[in-house]
Amino acid sequence: MAHSIISYLWRNARAHQGFRTGVSLHSHTNQSKETLDFLANLGSQYPVIRPLLSRLEARSEAKYGLRINYAAGYWTPPMTPKLAFDLETRQIEQLGLAPMVSISDHDNIKAPMLLRTVPSARQIPVSVEWSAPYGEQSFHLGIHNLPSARATEWMATLAHYTAHPDSKRLTEILVALNEEPNVLVVFNHPLWDLYLVGTARHQFLVNEFLQKNGAWLHALELNGLRNWDENRAVRRLAEQWHMLLVAGGDRHGVEPNANINLTNAASFTEFVHEIRRKRRSDMLFLPQYAEPWKHRILQSTIDAVRHYPEFPQGSRTWDERVYHPDANGVVRPLSELWSKGRAPRALGLTIAAVQMMGRGFVSGGLRMAWRDSHQLRLALGEQEG
């Protein structure tokens, strides 16, 4: 029987006492490639930005001969692996817990492999967030603690499936991962309709996927960047399929994960055994999750376009972290595509508008407008009365 326990630090300041370790699952570094769709989405959500994007698209084609392709370009989160590891470690240590951090970038294991050369992070698990095509959707699976000696081989297997998806082969891979006794496989943000196929169709695909493969998955994720309603629905999904829940923060910016797992395990492998064998999961939601969800998403977007002069070169300015094909189709940082090294004025105005929304009275006003005290009265497992 699965035992999923959820606590909230803003309700109970002692909720983490009695545990020795905090586990940060699912966070991203500058080794992740993220789509540029968020810019197009911002244009749809905020009328002040759409005209600026339209002007940018027109000027880019006229001046540089480049038609902006949001799908072909990508951005990388600002934090290097070491900065991300230290951020997550520091938050857990401030709670008086021993830290375990599993970084899971999109479809690559570069961050944990780099971190293993750092003395303070040598025990970090080799983990990845695998984008697994399924029908017209793509499901993100957190695969934690791959065996070091075969991690590269496993990544080749996952990449081959992504390039050549086949439902039967997907099940074979998940069965094989389950046969790795120290690997943890988590269905990340299962109810997020990533490709916008529609709620009904997405839910059908999720349930079909779980019917075929649920036995080889070890938990569903309560996601620290998804909203209350979605996470409540994930909890109901877990009850329907008799599955365990774990906390995954999904941090992309500079705010540490909004939820962690609590355990008395002394190693990550021991934590995996607690989830897989004992089927017990203790989760703690941290105060940042109580902030309005729209405001947190906006802040994460602002983190993506902020300047960080104290960061290593290549991660300091937003145009060093955004990539797009040049006129010959070669993907390069935007900072290399500008004439005279300066961004087009329309784009500069767009970025400034986004940054302004995160400053001072503007940010505070949006936070108040978006605050919903009703959400804070409801825990993830409670229903409206």
Secondary structure by P-SEA (a helix, b strand, c coil): cbbbbbbbccccccccccccbbbbcbbbcccbbbbcaaaaaaaaaccccaaaaaaaaaaaaaccccccccccccccccccaaaaaaaaaaaaaaacbbbbbbbbccccaaaaaaacccccccccccccccccccccbbbbbbbcccccccaaaaaaaaaaaaacccaaaaaaaaaaaaacccbbbbbcccccccccccaaaaaaaaaaaaaacccccccccccccccaaaaaaaaaaaaaabbbbbbbccccccccccbbbbcccccaaaaaaaaccccbbbbbbcccccccaaaaaaaaaaaacccccccccccccccccbbbbcccccccccccccccccccaaaaaaaaaaaaaaccaaaaaaaaaaccccccccccccccc
